[in-house]
Amino acid sequence: MELLSLRLFGDVKLLRGPTQEIGLPRKTQLLLAYLALNAGQHHPRDKIAALLWQDRPEEQARQSLRQCLFTLGKALGDDHPPLILADRNQLSLDSDRVAVDVWRFERHVAADSLENLQQAAALYGGDLLDSLSGPGCAINSTKHWRR
């Protein structure tokens, strides 16, 4: 099974291999970022739909979420297992399918050695979710994202 990379520092990017970027719409990037920064948890679909599409009625937000999941599946290809584990009521990120820079950063910082701190610094590619912040972003503060 192919391991993907998700970069959340600086420009948010989903990568296949070391450099092949998988182009994704902004809301799909936001969905991946939310699930990655809250990994190991199952998230109710209605909560995520309301968070990402707070300006839409509930049913339209849920439809937008379904479309977002479909778009991600198509971008990854039909011959790959899903990156987001989904059932009728909840979603979670398959942490066995993706390496996330923030996760590695946190492990290096927690190890608290000079070598690990240098590796953590090398992973820092800019502010968290920098390319997704700004006007129109449902989440403009990292306080909503932290575990």
N, CA, C and O atoms as a GROMACS GRO file, in nm:
protein
  588
    1MET      N    1   0.084  -0.118   0.000
    1MET     CA    2   0.000   0.000   0.000
    1MET      C    3   0.089   0.125   0.000
    1MET      O    4   0.187   0.134   0.075
    2GLU      N    5   0.054   0.218  -0.084
    2GLU     CA    6   0.130   0.342  -0.100
    2GLU      C    7   0.107   0.436   0.018
    2GLU      O    8  -0.007   0.462   0.057
    3LEU      N    9   0.217   0.488   0.075
    3LEU     CA   10   0.208   0.585   0.184
    3LEU      C   11   0.209   0.725   0.123
    3LEU      O   12   0.298   0.758   0.045
    4LEU      N   13   0.112   0.805   0.158
    4LEU     CA   14   0.103   0.943   0.113
    4LEU      C   15   0.165   1.033   0.218
    4LEU      O   16   0.183   0.993   0.333
    5SER      N   17   0.198   1.156   0.180
    5SER     CA   18   0.251   1.256   0.273
    5SER      C   19   0.158   1.376   0.272
    5SER      O   20   0.115   1.423   0.167
    6LEU      N   21   0.129   1.425   0.391
    6LEU     CA   22   0.046   1.544   0.405
    6LEU      C   23   0.129   1.650   0.475
    6LEU      O   24   0.176   1.631   0.587
    7ARG      N   25   0.147   1.762   0.407
    7ARG     CA   26   0.219   1.875   0.464
    7ARG      C   27   0.119   1.979   0.512
    7ARG      O   28   0.033   2.023   0.436
    8LEU      N   29   0.131   2.016   0.638
    8LEU     CA   30   0.040   2.116   0.695
    8LEU      C   31   0.114   2.244   0.733
    8LEU      O   32   0.051   2.347   0.758
    9PHE      N   33   0.246   2.239   0.737
    9PHE     CA   34   0.325   2.360   0.760
    9PHE      C   35   0.342   2.432   0.627
    9PHE      O   36   0.383   2.372   0.528
   10GLY      N   37   0.311   2.561   0.624
   10GLY     CA   38   0.322   2.638   0.500
   10GLY      C   39   0.207   2.606   0.407
   10GLY      O   40   0.091   2.602   0.449
   11ASP      N   41   0.239   2.582   0.280
   11ASP     CA   42   0.137   2.545   0.183
   11ASP      C   43   0.090   2.403   0.211
   11ASP      O   44   0.172   2.311   0.216
   12VAL      N   45  -0.039   2.384   0.228
   12VAL     CA   46  -0.095   2.252   0.252
   12VAL      C   47  -0.086   2.172   0.123
   12VAL      O   48  -0.132   2.216   0.018
   13LYS      N   49  -0.026   2.051   0.134
   13LYS     CA   50  -0.008   1.967   0.015
   13LYS      C   51  -0.023   1.821   0.053
   13LYS      O   52   0.023   1.777   0.158
   14LEU      N   53  -0.088   1.747  -0.035
   14LEU     CA   54  -0.092   1.602  -0.026
   14LEU      C   55  -0.002   1.550  -0.136
   14LEU      O   56  -0.019   1.585  -0.253
   15LEU      N   57   0.094   1.465  -0.098
   15LEU     CA   58   0.194   1.418  -0.194
   15LEU      C   59   0.192   1.267  -0.208
   15LEU      O   60   0.170   1.194  -0.112
   16ARG      N   61   0.213   1.224  -0.330
   16ARG     CA   62   0.236   1.083  -0.361
   16ARG      C   63   0.384   1.075  -0.394
   16ARG      O   64   0.431   1.138  -0.488
   17GLY      N   65   0.458   0.998  -0.316
   17GLY     CA   66   0.602   0.996  -0.334
   17GLY      C   67   0.660   1.125  -0.280
   17GLY      O   68   0.590   1.201  -0.213
   18PRO      N   69   0.787   1.151  -0.308
   18PRO     CA   70   0.850   1.270  -0.249
   18PRO      C   71   0.807   1.403  -0.310
   18PRO      O   72   0.817   1.506  -0.244
   19THR      N   73   0.759   1.402  -0.434
   19THR     CA   74   0.733   1.532  -0.498
   19THR      C   75   0.603   1.541  -0.577
   19THR      O   76   0.565   1.651  -0.617
   20GLN      N   77   0.533   1.432  -0.601
   20GLN     CA   78   0.413   1.437  -0.686
   20GLN      C   79   0.294   1.487  -0.605
   20GLN      O   80   0.233   1.414  -0.528
   21GLU      N   81   0.261   1.614  -0.626
   21GLU     CA   82   0.150   1.676  -0.554
   21GLU      C   83   0.016   1.631  -0.614
   21GLU      O   84  -0.002   1.626  -0.735
   22ILE      N   85  -0.076   1.599  -0.526
   22ILE     CA   86  -0.212   1.562  -0.566
   22ILE      C   87  -0.296   1.688  -0.549
   22ILE      O   88  -0.322   1.732  -0.436
   23GLY      N   89  -0.339   1.746  -0.658
   23GLY     CA   90  -0.416   1.870  -0.654
   23GLY      C   91  -0.552   1.848  -0.590
   23GLY      O   92  -0.628   1.760  -0.631
   24LEU      N   93  -0.582   1.928  -0.490
   24LEU     CA   94  -0.709   1.916  -0.418
   24LEU      C   95  -0.771   2.053  -0.398
   24LEU      O   96  -0.700   2.152  -0.378
   25PRO      N   97  -0.904   2.061  -0.404
   25PRO     CA   98  -0.972   2.187  -0.373
   25PRO      C   99  -0.947   2.227  -0.227
   25PRO      O  100  -0.912   2.144  -0.143
   26ARG      N  101  -0.964   2.354  -0.200
   26ARG     CA  102  -0.938   2.411  -0.068
   26ARG      C  103  -1.015   2.342   0.044
   26ARG      O  104  -0.958   2.312   0.149
   27LYS      N  105  -1.144   2.315   0.024
   27LYS     CA  106  -1.224   2.251   0.129
   27LYS      C  107  -1.175   2.109   0.156
   27LYS      O  108  -1.180   2.063   0.270
   28THR      N  109  -1.129   2.040   0.055
   28THR     CA  110  -1.074   1.906   0.074
   28THR      C  111  -0.945   1.914   0.154
   28THR      O  112  -0.919   1.829   0.239
   29GLN      N  113  -0.864   2.015   0.128
   29GLN     CA  114  -0.743   2.036   0.207
   29GLN      C  115  -0.779   2.065   0.352
   29GLN      O  116  -0.716   2.013   0.444
   30LEU      N  117  -0.880   2.149   0.373
   30LEU     CA  118  -0.925   2.179   0.509
   30LEU      C  119  -0.974   2.054   0.581
   30LEU      O  120  -0.944   2.034   0.699
   31LEU      N  121  -1.049   1.970   0.511
   31LEU     CA  122  -1.098   1.846   0.570
   31LEU      C  123  -0.981   1.757   0.613
   31LEU      O  124  -0.980   1.707   0.725
   32LEU      N  125  -0.884   1.739   0.525
   32LEU     CA  126  -0.767   1.657   0.559
   32LEU      C  127  -0.692   1.716   0.678
   32LEU      O  128  -0.649   1.643   0.767
   33ALA      N  129  -0.675   1.848   0.678
   33ALA     CA  130  -0.603   1.913   0.788
   33ALA      C  131  -0.676   1.892   0.920
   33ALA      O  132  -0.614   1.860   1.021
   34TYR      N  133  -0.807   1.909   0.920
   34TYR     CA  134  -0.885   1.890   1.042
   34TYR      C  135  -0.871   1.748   1.094
   34TYR      O  136  -0.847   1.727   1.213
   35LEU      N  137  -0.885   1.651   1.006
   35LEU     CA  138  -0.875   1.511   1.048
   35LEU      C  139  -0.734   1.476   1.094
   35LEU      O  140  -0.716   1.399   1.188
   36ALA      N  141  -0.632   1.531   1.027
   36ALA     CA  142  -0.494   1.502   1.065
   36ALA      C  143  -0.459   1.563   1.200
   36ALA      O  144  -0.388   1.501   1.280
   37LEU      N  145  -0.508   1.684   1.226
   37LEU     CA  146  -0.476   1.750   1.352
   37LEU      C  147  -0.561   1.700   1.468
   37LEU      O  148  -0.538   1.735   1.583
   38ASN      N  149  -0.657   1.618   1.436
   38ASN     CA  150  -0.741   1.554   1.537
   38ASN      C  151  -0.742   1.403   1.513
   38ASN      O  152  -0.846   1.338   1.520
   39ALA      N  153  -0.624   1.349   1.484
   39ALA     CA  154  -0.609   1.208   1.446
   39ALA      C  155  -0.646   1.116   1.561
   39ALA      O  156  -0.641   1.154   1.678
   40GLY      N  157  -0.684   0.995   1.524
   40GLY     CA  158  -0.718   0.895   1.624
   40GLY      C  159  -0.858   0.910   1.679
   40GLY      O  160  -0.896   0.841   1.773
   41GLN      N  161  -0.935   0.998   1.621
   41GLN     CA  162  -1.072   1.022   1.667
   41GLN      C  163  -1.168   1.002   1.550
   41GLN      O  164  -1.131   1.020   1.433
   42HIS      N  165  -1.289   0.966   1.583
   42HIS     CA  166  -1.396   0.961   1.484
   42HIS      C  167  -1.477   1.089   1.498
   42HIS      O  168  -1.513   1.130   1.608
   43HIS      N  169  -1.505   1.152   1.385
   43HIS     CA  170  -1.571   1.283   1.385
   43HIS      C  171  -1.708   1.272   1.319
   43HIS      O  172  -1.718   1.220   1.208
   44PRO      N  173  -1.811   1.320   1.385
   44PRO     CA  174  -1.945   1.316   1.326
   44PRO      C  175  -1.950   1.396   1.195
   44PRO      O  176  -1.900   1.508   1.187
   45ARG      N  177  -2.011   1.337   1.095
   45ARG     CA  178  -2.024   1.403   0.965
   45ARG      C  179  -2.093   1.539   0.978
   45ARG      O  180  -2.050   1.636   0.916
   46ASP      N  181  -2.198   1.545   1.058
   46ASP     CA  182  -2.272   1.670   1.067
   46ASP      C  183  -2.187   1.781   1.129
   46ASP      O  184  -2.201   1.897   1.091
   47LYS      N  185  -2.099   1.746   1.223
   47LYS     CA  186  -2.010   1.846   1.284
   47LYS      C  187  -1.911   1.899   1.180
   47LYS      O  188  -1.889   2.020   1.172
   48ILE      N  189  -1.851   1.810   1.102
   48ILE     CA  190  -1.754   1.852   1.000
   48ILE      C  191  -1.823   1.933   0.891
   48ILE      O  192  -1.769   2.035   0.847
   49ALA      N  193  -1.940   1.889   0.849
   49ALA     CA  194  -2.013   1.964   0.746
   49ALA      C  195  -2.046   2.104   0.795
   49ALA      O  196  -2.032   2.201   0.720
   50ALA      N  197  -2.091   2.116   0.919
   50ALA     CA  198  -2.124   2.248   0.975
   50ALA      C  199  -2.000   2.335   0.989
   50ALA      O  200  -2.007   2.456   0.972
   51LEU      N  201  -1.886   2.274   1.021
   51LEU     CA  202  -1.762   2.348   1.038
   51LEU      C  203  -1.710   2.403   0.905
   51LEU      O  204  -1.669   2.519   0.896
   52LEU      N  205  -1.713   2.320   0.803
   52LEU     CA  206  -1.656   2.359   0.674
   52LEU      C  207  -1.752   2.439   0.586
   52LEU      O  208  -1.709   2.518   0.502
   53TRP      N  209  -1.882   2.419   0.605
   53TRP     CA  210  -1.981   2.488   0.523
   53TRP      C  211  -2.084   2.555   0.613
   53TRP      O  212  -2.204   2.534   0.598
   54GLN      N  213  -2.037   2.637   0.705
   54GLN     CA  214  -2.125   2.699   0.803
   54GLN      C  215  -2.222   2.800   0.742
   54GLN      O  216  -2.319   2.839   0.807
   55ASP      N  217  -2.196   2.841   0.620
   55ASP     CA  218  -2.285   2.938   0.554
   55ASP      C  219  -2.396   2.870   0.474
   55ASP      O  220  -2.474   2.937   0.407
   56ARG      N  221  -2.403   2.736   0.481
   56ARG     CA  222  -2.504   2.662   0.404
   56ARG      C  223  -2.601   2.590   0.496
   56ARG      O  224  -2.567   2.558   0.610
   57PRO      N  225  -2.722   2.563   0.446
   57PRO     CA  226  -2.816   2.481   0.524
   57PRO      C  227  -2.758   2.341   0.546
   57PRO      O  228  -2.672   2.296   0.470
   58GLU      N  229  -2.806   2.275   0.650
   58GLU     CA  230  -2.748   2.147   0.692
   58GLU      C  231  -2.742   2.043   0.579
   58GLU      O  232  -2.638   1.982   0.558
   59GLU      N  233  -2.850   2.023   0.506
   59GLU     CA  234  -2.851   1.921   0.401
   59GLU      C  235  -2.754   1.957   0.288
   59GLU      O  236  -2.688   1.870   0.233
   60GLN      N  237  -2.746   2.083   0.256
   60GLN     CA  238  -2.652   2.126   0.151
   60GLN      C  239  -2.508   2.109   0.199
   60GLN      O  240  -2.421   2.070   0.121
   61ALA      N  241  -2.482   2.137   0.326
   61ALA     CA  242  -2.347   2.117   0.382
   61ALA      C  243  -2.309   1.970   0.379
   61ALA      O  244  -2.196   1.935   0.344
   62ARG      N  245  -2.403   1.882   0.415
   62ARG     CA  246  -2.375   1.738   0.412
   62ARG      C  247  -2.350   1.689   0.269
   62ARG      O  248  -2.264   1.604   0.246
   63GLN      N  249  -2.424   1.745   0.173
   63GLN     CA  250  -2.400   1.710   0.032
   63GLN      C  251  -2.262   1.759  -0.012
   63GLN      O  252  -2.192   1.689  -0.086
   64SER      N  253  -2.223   1.876   0.031
   64SER     CA  254  -2.090   1.929  -0.002
   64SER      C  255  -1.981   1.840   0.057
   64SER      O  256  -1.878   1.818  -0.007
   65LEU      N  257  -2.003   1.788   0.177
   65LEU     CA  258  -1.907   1.696   0.237
   65LEU      C  259  -1.898   1.567   0.156
   65LEU      O  260  -1.788   1.517   0.132
   66ARG      N  261  -2.010   1.513   0.113
   66ARG     CA  262  -2.009   1.392   0.029
   66ARG      C  263  -1.931   1.418  -0.100
   66ARG      O  264  -1.853   1.334  -0.144
   67GLN      N  265  -1.954   1.535  -0.160
   67GLN     CA  266  -1.882   1.570  -0.283
   67GLN      C  267  -1.732   1.583  -0.256
   67GLN      O  268  -1.651   1.542  -0.339
   68CYS      N  269  -1.697   1.638  -0.143
   68CYS     CA  270  -1.557   1.653  -0.104
   68CYS      C  271  -1.490   1.515  -0.093
   68CYS      O  272  -1.378   1.496  -0.142
   69LEU      N  273  -1.557   1.421  -0.029
   69LEU     CA  274  -1.503   1.285  -0.015
   69LEU      C  275  -1.490   1.216  -0.151
   69LEU      O  276  -1.393   1.145  -0.176
   70PHE      N  277  -1.587   1.238  -0.238
   70PHE     CA  278  -1.582   1.183  -0.373
   70PHE      C  279  -1.463   1.240  -0.450
   70PHE      O  280  -1.391   1.167  -0.517
   71THR      N  281  -1.444   1.373  -0.440
   71THR     CA  282  -1.334   1.439  -0.508
   71THR      C  283  -1.199   1.384  -0.461
   71THR      O  284  -1.109   1.360  -0.542
   72LEU      N  285  -1.185   1.363  -0.331
   72LEU     CA  286  -1.061   1.307  -0.277
   72LEU      C  287  -1.039   1.166  -0.330
   72LEU      O  288  -0.928   1.131  -0.371
   73GLY      N  289  -1.143   1.085  -0.330
   73GLY     CA  290  -1.131   0.949  -0.382
   73GLY      C  291  -1.087   0.946  -0.528
   73GLY      O  292  -1.002   0.867  -0.566
   74LYS      N  293  -1.146   1.033  -0.609
   74LYS     CA  294  -1.107   1.041  -0.750
   74LYS      C  295  -0.963   1.087  -0.767
   74LYS      O  296  -0.890   1.037  -0.853
   75ALA      N  297  -0.921   1.184  -0.684
   75ALA     CA  298  -0.783   1.234  -0.694
   75ALA      C  299  -0.681   1.126  -0.658
   75ALA      O  300  -0.572   1.123  -0.715
   76LEU      N  301  -0.717   1.039  -0.565
   76LEU     CA  302  -0.626   0.932  -0.524
   76LEU      C  303  -0.629   0.815  -0.620
   76LEU      O  304  -0.531   0.741  -0.631
   77GLY      N  305  -0.739   0.797  -0.690
   77GLY     CA  306  -0.752   0.687  -0.784
   77GLY      C  307  -0.836   0.575  -0.726
   77GLY      O  308  -0.830   0.546  -0.607
   78ASP      N  309  -0.913   0.514  -0.813
   78ASP     CA  310  -1.004   0.408  -0.770
   78ASP      C  311  -0.932   0.282  -0.725
   78ASP      O  312  -0.990   0.199  -0.655
   79ASP      N  313  -0.806   0.265  -0.764
   79ASP     CA  314  -0.734   0.144  -0.729
   79ASP      C  315  -0.661   0.154  -0.594
   79ASP      O  316  -0.585   0.064  -0.558
   80HIS      N  317  -0.684   0.261  -0.521
   80HIS     CA  318  -0.622   0.280  -0.390
   80HIS      C  319  -0.728   0.276  -0.280
   80HIS      O  320  -0.840   0.320  -0.301
   81PRO      N  321  -0.692   0.223  -0.164
   81PRO     CA  322  -0.788   0.226  -0.052
   81PRO      C  323  -0.813   0.371  -0.009
   81PRO      O  324  -0.728   0.457  -0.032
   82PRO      N  325  -0.927   0.398   0.051
   82PRO     CA  326  -0.959   0.536   0.090
   82PRO      C  327  -0.865   0.589   0.198
   82PRO      O  328  -0.820   0.515   0.285
   83LEU      N  329  -0.836   0.718   0.189
   83LEU     CA  330  -0.754   0.785   0.289
   83LEU      C  331  -0.838   0.823   0.410
   83LEU      O  332  -0.789   0.825   0.523
   84ILE      N  333  -0.964   0.854   0.386
   84ILE     CA  334  -1.057   0.887   0.494
   84ILE      C  335  -1.152   0.770   0.512
   84ILE      O  336  -1.221   0.728   0.419
   85LEU      N  337  -1.153   0.718   0.632
   85LEU     CA  338  -1.244   0.608   0.666
   85LEU      C  339  -1.379   0.670   0.699
   85LEU      O  340  -1.390   0.755   0.788
   86ALA      N  341  -1.480   0.628   0.628
   86ALA     CA  342  -1.612   0.691   0.642
   86ALA      C  343  -1.720   0.586   0.655
   86ALA      O  344  -1.719   0.484   0.587
   87ASP      N  345  -1.812   0.615   0.742
   87ASP     CA  346  -1.937   0.539   0.744
   87ASP      C  347  -2.050   0.642   0.738
   87ASP      O  348  -2.025   0.760   0.713
   88ARG      N  349  -2.168   0.598   0.759
   88ARG     CA  350  -2.284   0.686   0.744
   88ARG      C  351  -2.281   0.806   0.839
   88ARG      O  352  -2.334   0.912   0.805
   89ASN      N  353  -2.220   0.790   0.957
   89ASN     CA  354  -2.227   0.894   1.060
   89ASN      C  355  -2.097   0.964   1.094
   89ASN      O  356  -2.099   1.074   1.148
   90GLN      N  357  -1.983   0.902   1.062
   90GLN     CA  358  -1.857   0.962   1.107
   90GLN      C  359  -1.742   0.939   1.010
   90GLN      O  360  -1.749   0.855   0.920
   91LEU      N  361  -1.637   1.018   1.031
   91LEU     CA  362  -1.517   1.014   0.948
   91LEU      C  363  -1.393   1.007   1.036
   91LEU      O  364  -1.394   1.055   1.150
   92SER      N  365  -1.287   0.947   0.983
   92SER     CA  366  -1.157   0.952   1.048
   92SER      C  367  -1.050   0.935   0.941
   92SER      O  368  -1.077   0.880   0.834
   93LEU      N  369  -0.932   0.981   0.970
   93LEU     CA  370  -0.819   0.969   0.879
   93LEU      C  371  -0.752   0.834   0.902
   93LEU      O  372  -0.730   0.795   1.016
   94ASP      N  373  -0.721   0.764   0.794
   94ASP     CA  374  -0.648   0.638   0.805
   94ASP      C  375  -0.500   0.670   0.825
   94ASP      O  376  -0.428   0.694   0.728
   95SER      N  377  -0.456   0.672   0.949
   95SER     CA  378  -0.319   0.713   0.980
   95SER      C  379  -0.215   0.613   0.931
   95SER      O  380  -0.095   0.644   0.932
   96ASP      N  381  -0.257   0.496   0.887
   96ASP     CA  382  -0.164   0.400   0.828
   96ASP      C  383  -0.134   0.433   0.682
   96ASP      O  384  -0.040   0.378   0.625
   97ARG      N  385  -0.211   0.521   0.621
   97ARG     CA  386  -0.195   0.556   0.480
   97ARG      C  387  -0.122   0.687   0.457
   97ARG      O  388  -0.087   0.718   0.343
   98VAL      N  389  -0.098   0.765   0.564
   98VAL     CA  390  -0.043   0.898   0.543
   98VAL      C  391   0.059   0.933   0.651
   98VAL      O  392   0.041   0.902   0.769
   99ALA      N  393   0.166   0.998   0.608
   99ALA     CA  394   0.265   1.055   0.701
   99ALA      C  395   0.238   1.205   0.705
   99ALA      O  396   0.231   1.270   0.600
  100VAL      N  397   0.224   1.260   0.823
  100VAL     CA  398   0.190   1.402   0.838
  100VAL      C  399   0.308   1.474   0.902
  100VAL      O  400   0.361   1.430   1.005
  101ASP      N  401   0.350   1.585   0.840
  101ASP     CA  402   0.467   1.658   0.891
  101ASP      C  403   0.448   1.704   1.035
  101ASP      O  404   0.544   1.702   1.112
  102VAL      N  405   0.329   1.744   1.072
  102VAL     CA  406   0.304   1.792   1.209
  102VAL      C  407   0.322   1.679   1.310
  102VAL      O  408   0.373   1.701   1.419
  103TRP      N  409   0.280   1.558   1.274
  103TRP     CA  410   0.299   1.444   1.364
  103TRP      C  411   0.447   1.418   1.388
  103TRP      O  412   0.490   1.398   1.502
  104ARG      N  413   0.525   1.419   1.280
  104ARG     CA  414   0.671   1.397   1.293
  104ARG      C  415   0.734   1.510   1.373
  104ARG      O  416   0.819   1.486   1.458
  105PHE      N  417   0.693   1.633   1.346
  105PHE     CA  418   0.742   1.750   1.419
  105PHE      C  419   0.720   1.732   1.569
  105PHE      O  420   0.812   1.751   1.649
  106GLU      N  421   0.598   1.695   1.608
  106GLU     CA  422   0.565   1.678   1.750
  106GLU      C  423   0.647   1.566   1.814
  106GLU      O  424   0.689   1.579   1.929
  107ARG      N  425   0.669   1.457   1.740
  107ARG     CA  426   0.752   1.348   1.795
  107ARG      C  427   0.896   1.394   1.817
  107ARG      O  428   0.956   1.361   1.919
  108HIS      N  429   0.950   1.469   1.722
  108HIS     CA  430   1.088   1.519   1.736
  108HIS      C  431   1.100   1.615   1.854
  108HIS      O  432   1.195   1.607   1.931
  109VAL      N  433   1.005   1.705   1.868
  109VAL     CA  434   1.008   1.800   1.979
  109VAL      C  435   0.997   1.726   2.112
  109VAL      O  436   1.066   1.760   2.207
  110ALA      N  437   0.912   1.627   2.118
  110ALA     CA  438   0.893   1.550   2.243
  110ALA      C  439   1.018   1.472   2.280
  110ALA      O  440   1.043   1.450   2.399
  111ALA      N  441   1.096   1.430   2.182
  111ALA     CA  442   1.218   1.354   2.210
  111ALA      C  443   1.323   1.441   2.279
  111ALA      O  444   1.407   1.389   2.352
  112ASP      N  445   1.318   1.571   2.258
  112ASP     CA  446   1.397   1.669   2.333
  112ASP      C  447   1.548   1.644   2.332
  112ASP      O  448   1.614   1.655   2.436
  113SER      N  449   1.601   1.612   2.215
  113SER     CA  450   1.746   1.607   2.200
  113SER      C  451   1.783   1.709   2.092
  113SER      O  452   1.698   1.751   2.014
  114LEU      N  453   1.907   1.749   2.089
  114LEU     CA  454   1.951   1.848   1.990
  114LEU      C  455   1.925   1.796   1.848
  114LEU      O  456   1.877   1.871   1.764
  115GLU      N  457   1.957   1.671   1.822
  115GLU     CA  458   1.936   1.614   1.689
  115GLU      C  459   1.788   1.614   1.653
  115GLU      O  460   1.752   1.649   1.540
  116ASN      N  461   1.702   1.576   1.746
  116ASN     CA  462   1.559   1.575   1.719
  116ASN      C  463   1.503   1.715   1.701
  116ASN      O  464   1.415   1.737   1.617
  117LEU      N  465   1.553   1.811   1.777
  117LEU     CA  466   1.507   1.949   1.760
  117LEU      C  467   1.550   2.005   1.625
  117LEU      O  468   1.477   2.082   1.563
  118GLN      N  469   1.668   1.965   1.578
  118GLN     CA  470   1.713   2.007   1.445
  118GLN      C  471   1.625   1.945   1.336
  118GLN      O  472   1.592   2.011   1.238
  119GLN      N  473   1.587   1.819   1.355
  119GLN     CA  474   1.498   1.754   1.259
  119GLN      C  475   1.359   1.819   1.261
  119GLN      O  476   1.297   1.835   1.156
  120ALA      N  477   1.312   1.857   1.378
  120ALA     CA  478   1.184   1.927   1.388
  120ALA      C  479   1.192   2.060   1.314
  120ALA      O  480   1.100   2.096   1.240
  121ALA      N  481   1.299   2.132   1.334
  121ALA     CA  482   1.316   2.262   1.266
  121ALA      C  483   1.318   2.244   1.115
  121ALA      O  484   1.265   2.329   1.042
  122ALA      N  485   1.378   2.137   1.067
  122ALA     CA  486   1.384   2.112   0.922
  122ALA      C  487   1.245   2.084   0.865
  122ALA      O  488   1.220   2.112   0.747
  123LEU      N  489   1.156   2.030   0.945
  123LEU     CA  490   1.020   2.002   0.899
  123LEU      C  491   0.934   2.127   0.890
  123LEU      O  492   0.836   2.131   0.815
  124TYR      N  493   0.971   2.230   0.966
  124TYR     CA  494   0.890   2.351   0.971
  124TYR      C  495   0.904   2.426   0.838
  124TYR      O  496   1.009   2.483   0.809
  125GLY      N  497   0.796   2.425   0.759
  125GLY     CA  498   0.800   2.489   0.627
  125GLY      C  499   0.718   2.616   0.621
  125GLY      O  500   0.690   2.666   0.512
  126GLY      N  501   0.679   2.668   0.736
  126GLY     CA  502   0.597   2.788   0.742
  126GLY      C  503   0.489   2.770   0.846
  126GLY      O  504   0.479   2.664   0.908
  127ASP      N  505   0.409   2.872   0.866
  127ASP     CA  506   0.303   2.866   0.966
  127ASP      C  507   0.205   2.753   0.936
  127ASP      O  508   0.183   2.718   0.820
  128LEU      N  509   0.149   2.698   1.040
  128LEU     CA  510   0.051   2.591   1.027
  128LEU      C  511  -0.066   2.637   0.942
  128LEU      O  512  -0.128   2.740   0.969
  129LEU      N  513  -0.097   2.560   0.839
  129LEU     CA  514  -0.209   2.585   0.748
  129LEU      C  515  -0.204   2.723   0.683
  129LEU      O  516  -0.307   2.783   0.655
  130ASP      N  517  -0.084   2.772   0.660
  130ASP     CA  518  -0.066   2.908   0.610
  130ASP      C  519  -0.143   2.933   0.480
  130ASP      O  520  -0.203   3.039   0.464
  131SER      N  521  -0.141   2.838   0.389
  131SER     CA  522  -0.208   2.860   0.261
  131SER      C  523  -0.360   2.853   0.271
  131SER      O  524  -0.430   2.889   0.177
  132LEU      N  525  -0.412   2.807   0.385
  132LEU     CA  526  -0.557   2.797   0.401
  132LEU      C  527  -0.615   2.906   0.488
  132LEU      O  528  -0.737   2.915   0.501
  133SER      N  529  -0.532   2.989   0.548
  133SER     CA  530  -0.583   3.093   0.635
  133SER      C  531  -0.628   3.213   0.553
  133SER      O  532  -0.599   3.223   0.434
  134GLY      N  533  -0.698   3.302   0.618
  134GLY     CA  534  -0.741   3.424   0.551
  134GLY      C  535  -0.891   3.433   0.540
  134GLY      O  536  -0.963   3.349   0.594
  135PRO      N  537  -0.939   3.536   0.471
  135PRO     CA  538  -1.083   3.559   0.458
  135PRO      C  539  -1.153   3.439   0.394
  135PRO      O  540  -1.101   3.377   0.301
  136GLY      N  541  -1.269   3.408   0.444
  136GLY     CA  542  -1.346   3.298   0.389
  136GLY      C  543  -1.312   3.163   0.448
  136GLY      O  544  -1.379   3.064   0.419
  137CYS      N  545  -1.212   3.157   0.531
  137CYS     CA  546  -1.174   3.032   0.594
  137CYS      C  547  -1.258   3.012   0.719
  137CYS      O  548  -1.262   3.099   0.806
  138ALA      N  549  -1.324   2.899   0.729
  138ALA     CA  550  -1.410   2.872   0.845
  138ALA      C  551  -1.328   2.866   0.973
  138ALA      O  552  -1.379   2.894   1.081
  139ILE      N  553  -1.202   2.830   0.960
  139ILE     CA  554  -1.114   2.818   1.075
  139ILE      C  555  -0.997   2.912   1.052
  139ILE      O  556  -0.908   2.881   0.972
  140ASN      N  557  -0.995   3.023   1.119
  140ASN     CA  558  -0.886   3.117   1.102
  140ASN      C  559  -0.789   3.116   1.219
  140ASN      O  560  -0.697   3.198   1.225
  141SER      N  561  -0.808   3.025   1.310
  141SER     CA  562  -0.720   3.019   1.426
  141SER      C  563  -0.684   2.874   1.453
  141SER      O  564  -0.770   2.786   1.449
  142THR      N  565  -0.557   2.848   1.481
  142THR     CA  566  -0.514   2.712   1.507
  142THR      C  567  -0.571   2.658   1.637
  142THR      O  568  -0.564   2.538   1.661
  143LYS      N  569  -0.628   2.743   1.722
  143LYS     CA  570  -0.684   2.693   1.848
  143LYS      C  571  -0.798   2.594   1.822
  143LYS      O  572  -0.826   2.509   1.906
  144HIS      N  573  -0.864   2.606   1.707
  144HIS     CA  574  -0.971   2.513   1.674
  144HIS      C  575  -0.919   2.378   1.628
  144HIS      O  576  -0.994   2.280   1.626
  145TRP      N  577  -0.794   2.371   1.593
  145TRP     CA  578  -0.738   2.252   1.533
  145TRP      C  579  -0.660   2.165   1.630
  145TRP      O  580  -0.647   2.045   1.608
  146ARG      N  581  -0.610   2.222   1.735
  146ARG     CA  582  -0.522   2.147   1.825
  146ARG      C  583  -0.595   2.037   1.899
  146ARG      O  584  -0.713   2.049   1.933
  147ARG      N  585  -0.522   1.930   1.921
  147ARG     CA  586  -0.577   1.814   1.992
  147ARG      C  587  -0.591   1.844   2.138
  147ARG      O  588  -0.636   1.758   2.215
   0.00000   0.00000   0.00000
